[in-house]
């Protein structure tokens, strides 16, 4: 993708538009990425599940983490979240990918969540548009970012 900078974590990679700020590590191990004007941000969190907590399969693991995110959105006071799109995919190599696109219209706030699970590894990227006054513009802006978010294997990145 031209005009982008590739950012890598321990288990993931993403291509960001030029001008985004350097990654910031938060206390809980989450990495926060912020646009230059601070109107958009991405939170990326990685978990390694102990065997006793790992769901039966990759899609089930991804779905479980997405469901917890939806519960958290529903508990946010002052926000009425609407689900605009959702997808479930099981690409090659035993990974499950679940995406959900939510919009709080009155607050002009959009969150797209992409969860990739290859148990015991689960990685979630939450793409925030804090000033979403035009859904189509936001959708177009984030499409390439969401698509570029991948898990890493030993040799290369995988899983769109």
C-alpha positions, -999 to +999 in steps of 0.1 A: +000+000+000+017+033-011+021+061+014+020+038+044+043+027+072+043-009+084+041-013+122+049-047+138+040-060+172+052-093+186+025-113+168+009-088+144+015-063+117-005-033+103+000-007+075-007+028+087-011+060+066+019+083+067+017+108+095+003+085+122+021+088+156+046+062+169+030+033+188+023+038+225+024+009+249-003+011+275-002-004+310-022-035+301+000-045+272-023-029+247-006-009+219-023+024+209-018+040+175-031+075+169-036+096+138-018+129+135-050+149+142-061+125+170-095+119+153-088+082+148-070+056+169-064+019+170-060-003+201-043-036+196-043-062+223-028-097+224-037-126+246-022-161+250-049-183+263-041-211+287-052-245+274-081-248+299-096-214+286-091-220+249-124-224+230-129-255+208-118-237+176-103-206+162-136-191+150-152-198+184-122-180+202-125-150+179-163-149+183-160-151+221-137-120+222-159-101+198-189-109+220-172-095+251-164-063+232-201-059+222-211-063+258-187-035+268-201-013+241-237-019+254-226-009+289-212+025+278-235+052+293-246+078+269-240+057+237-265+039+216-244+015+194-258+001+162-243-029+145-238-020+108-218-050+096-204-083+109-184-111+093-169-144+103-141-160+083-118-190+086-088-185+064-060-209+060-037-221+087-062-226+114-071-189+122-105-175+128-113-139+119-144-120+132-152-084+124-179-061+138-187-025+128-206-004+153-217+032+151-230+055+178-248+079+155-257+106+181-221+107+193-205+105+158-184+076+171-175+045+151-156+014+162-146-015+139-133-045+158-112-072+141-104-103+161-079-129+148-076-161+167-051-189+162-054-206+197-037-201+220-031-167+204-059-141+201-052-106+188-079-078+187-076-045+169-103-019+177-103+009+150-119+041+165-132+070+145-139+096+172-153+121+148-174+099+124-198+125+109-199+106+076-200+068+078-191+062+041-160+084+044-150+066+076-156+032+060-134+041+030-107+055+052-104+024+075-109-003+049-073-005+040-061-004+076-085-031+087-075-052+057-038-047+064-040-060+100-025-095+101-011-121+124+026-129+119+040-164+114+076-172+117+084-162+082+057-138+070+024-121+078-008-139+071-046-138+075-065-110+058 
